[in-house]
Amino acid sequence: MTGADEDTRQGRRAATGGGGAPLPGPVAEAAVQQTIRVESGFGYGVVGADLHVFPDRGPVYLLGEHRSAAPAPDDTWLLHQPSRMLNARYRLVDFTGRERERAELAAWRDAPGPRLSATWLHGPGGHGKSRLADEFAAESAAAGWKVVTATHGPGAVLDPGRKNGADLRPDGARGMLLVVDYADRWPVSHLTWLFSNRLLTGSLPTRLLLLARSSTAWPAVRSALEDVMADTRDQELAPLGTPGGDPRARAAMFAAARDCFAARYGVPDPAVIAQPKDLERPEFGLVLAVHMAALVAVDAHVRGERAPDDLAGLSAYLLNRERRHWTRLWENRLEGLDFSTAPSDMNRVVFTAALTGAVSPGDGSALLAGIGLERPLRLLTDHGTCYPAAEPGAVLEPLYPDRLAEDFLALSLDGHRVTGYPAAPWAAPTARTLSARAPDGAVPPSVTRGLTFLAAAAAPGRWPHIAGHLEQILRQDPSVAVAAGSAALTALAETTLPASVLASVETCFPEFGQPDLDAGIATFTARLVAERLPHTADPAERGRLHQGLGFRLGRAGRAQEALAADEEAVRCFRKAAAAGTHPAGSPSPSSSLAAISSTSPYISPTATLATALLHLTQHAFDADAPDRALHAAEEATALFQDLAVADPAAHEPGLALALAQVGRGLAAAGYPDRAMAPTEQAVGIFWRLTATQPDRYETGLALALNNLGIFSWQLRRLSDAVAAQARAIEFARRGLAAGPPAGSLLARAFVLDESELAQCLGNLSFLLWASRRREEAVTALEEAVATARRLAAVAPAAQEPVLADLASRLATYLGRLQRWREALTLADEAAGITARLAAADPVRYESDHAKVLRQSAQARLGAGGNLAAARRDAAMSVAIYRRLAAEDHAEYSRALEETVETQELVRSAGSGGAIAPKARWTSEEHWVNLLNQDEVWQDVQDRRHRLDEMPPSYCGNVLRFIRKQADQLIELLADGLDVTPEALGLTDRDDAASWLDRQPLIVALTRRARGESARPEICHCGYPVAPDWHHEHCYPGIVVD
């Protein structure tokens, strides 16, 4: 595969056209020649976008240009199976109505706001979302927008006629519109990959239109969009004729559809066909229902029959017309027609296709053979005659529209009351077979569609008998519901399945959640809790239900709802504690403290309340309510302190977690000094517990130590911060390897993951560098970059900014150590990322991109690389900083000055090999090194003096010299280190002088000015600091028995 854009940086993904984002600025598009050769497996290419590919299953999704309407089929072919006229891709019915929704979409598209914006357009199946989106896409293309569609894979089949792939470059378009159908059925991780695609990171206005049946998955998807700085909105597609809408909308839509269909049938005066008398019933609020009514009315008029009045009858009528066509083809075989499938067998094949959707020929043959049908290849051929594939190369094209396919499944399964359409005895066993695991235990992709369609058919107000068939499938293997994915779980939660069946599915949920499932699990849990609460009087048991719901809602990103559930749990547990009751012997989330602290099955009501308060604390932080979080943490601490007096073994773990959260709350409130004491106490408790049960408590110790390191840094206690952070990483590694304790809701709430390990490593590297431990800092940062790189490959939207930051910092460190070739590789990697980020959000990331470009120019110069590329990078960096400095001189003038120096150095360089840029220590590095240690002073001549060897009078002079610069020092450090004053440890109660007095150097100089030793004589462990004592393993909070 070949592509253009040769001099762009390579991204961490399969791509054509260079793979990385092009550098900002107008660049002429080169002609593209793309050749795709496939020996075996998959072949697919795009130009101007990225590919995300599973190595064993093909593309995660397919991108293609939006197509105009398919050529209008022959009328005779359409009349053989009237349902074909409902297929939106033929656009046989003139688009009418929805003027308000079309205007809202157009206003959103053309709004001058953020460059990247997304709309979640949702409504039940049959509301007309796809047709509205198709109309909007056509209008957008006519208005000069590049319109692209995304189809979820794997398993999607490509048109082999597109020999050169899809050219998705904008080519002078006004903007980019990406349309994603069935977005609620995509795993969130797959949507996250799509949102990171290079297609969406250009400079043009970009709009994402995501179509879905419900809003359940929207919070998780919105969070993923916010990670790429997209503006978001949701828009519900209301039923036709709702209050406030046009009361004549249904009649007008019926008349328009009737006239279009009548033209196909050759009816000269369609006005003689009256609309149904019950068109204002709720079920006809669907666009599809109105179209079906119009189609059946016309067909029945032509055939001299009476049209049914209700929606179920309309579906049965159209499906009986399908049967007639199968029968006609079967009978015509006697006249030489190449068709040999009996209607009874065709019925089973169409039923299978409705469950599985279009698949490859090999998979189609296996599916038909698996349900006991003979001659599968012949069956597939004849089925393709009736239902041609939308994409050549596929088989088992399902009935369309989806709602008709759902109705076909429902009418085929026994239990309905439609007398004109008998159920098939084979349908239920076939549904169970096609919803089961493969012999190797895997769940085929077709199961996802099948369960989702059956659940949609069983939705309230549709086909209640389907719930019984779903019950049989799920009692056979409840785990397939989880394997089917989040959309299937959401649909199942909305059925009338018995609570006992839902509970069996619940037992298969991953205990600690899973991003792709969390949205569906949250909806499923909400349904179960709603079922259980009316039958639960015990306040402790009610609290347990609310607490479990809060955890699942929190995992789904529904922080405010999670906080509300936790508040209700606390209220219930408070009531239970006052009454002295508890959920006796229940292995439930409210008893989770037992899993982390005790083997006793009994948990006191007070302990249960304290545990609930801890979970409320976590979700309050997530919901941006730090005051409520601190209040809850303080109450939990008080409760656990009393409990730990009576039974320390059972309640000290909860006390330690509560203390850690109190520290976090105090730091968030601007009191890092006050946060130290509870955090050190938490560290001490966990340290002691870890000595006897490391697998259970090392994760808690890691979390507490990580907080301690952060607070120590904010208070400028550098050596303490290094020690705490190093220990946090040590225990985090062990905790990640062991995994969280099973059955513990506390462990769920406070579990560490790899992203936090990468953050800890990055923090440690900064502290080590400030401590002059350069090689150790580089080693830690290299591991952080490797971890972030691995995470960014899975979740680029969330992790690529982290990776860019860490890679840029590592490039800086390596450059300071004259390791220019390694620095160049990292700087180029970071530049590829920041180019995409800056294109998406220049306000937030353009300065980062300029900084990385300067690094790249320096590294390329030092490594003896391409000088033309170095000059280009330096020039682009200068251009960005010049523009930024014109807007904010104080913020960017210094960066501009340094970048201009780099540009001059690059310009003056010849071709005589590598020229190492001057590796100078910046002023902020000089001061952060001095202030965060208590051993030496470095004077203006760069001479170093041991503090304990300096006279007290000289120490006093140095103190006065530094204190005169207090305000300037804070400004210098905040600007140079790119941190806020709060990150330097400056609180609301501080002025520059009080902040400076806490710095280790100032503390030591003050002691020396009084004639005392620079360092205190007592260590954290309580023993003397003396030559004969070794304290290298001591740290804040250590408990020495």
Buried (B, 14 or more C-beta within 10 A) or exposed (E): BEBBBEEBBEBBBBBBBBBBBBBBEEEEBEEBEBEBEEEEEBBBBBBBBBBBBEEEEBBBBBBBBBEEEEEEBEEEEBBBBBBBBBBBBBBBBEBBBBEEBBEBBBEBBBEEEBBBBBBBBBBBBBBBBBBBBBBBBBBBBEBEBBBBBBBBBBBBBBBEEBEEBBBBBBEEBBBBBBBBBBBBBBBBBBBBBBBBBBBBBBBBBBBBBBBBBBBBBBBBBBBBBBBBBBBBEBBEBBBBBEEEBBEEBBBBBBBBBBBBBBBBBEBEEBEEBEBBEEBEBEBBBBBBBBBBBBBBBBBBBBEEEEBBBBBBBBBBBBBEBBBEBBEEBBEEBEEEEEBBBEBEBBBBBBBBBBBBBBBBBEBBBBBBBBBEBEBBEBBBBBBBBBBEBBBEEBBBBBBBBBBBBBBBBBBBBBBBEBEEBEBBEBBBEBBBBBBBBEEEEEBBBBBBBBBBBBBBBBBEEBBBBBBBBBBBBBEEBBBBBBBBBBBBBBBBBBBBBBBEBBEBBBEBBEEBBBBBBBBBBBBBBBBBBEBBBEEBEBBBBBBBBBBBBBBBBBBBBBBBBBBBBBBBBBBBBBBBBEEEBBBEEBEBBBBBBBBBBBEEEEBBBBBBBBBBBBBBBBBBBBBEBBEBBBBBBBBBBBBBBEBBEEBBEBBBBBBBBBBBBBBBBBBBBBBBBBBBBBBBBBBBBBBBBBEEEBBBBBBBBBBBBBBBBBBBBBBBBBBBBBBBBBBBBBBBBBBBEEEBBEBBBBBBBBBBEBBBBBBBBBBBBBBBBBBEBEEBBBBBBBBBBBBBBBBBBEBBBBBBBBBBBBBBBBBBBBBBBEBBBBBBBBBBBBBBBBBBBBBBBBEEBBBBBBBBBBBBBBBBBBBBBEBEBBBBBBBBBBBBBBBBBEEEEEEBBBBBEBBBBBBEBBEEBEEEEBBEBEEEEEEBBBBBBBBBBBBBBEEEEEEEBEBBEBEBEBBBBBBEEBBEBBEEBBBBBBBBBBBEBBBBBBBEEBEBEEBBBBBBBBBBBBBBBEEBEBBEEEBBBEEEBEEEEEBEEBBBBBBEE
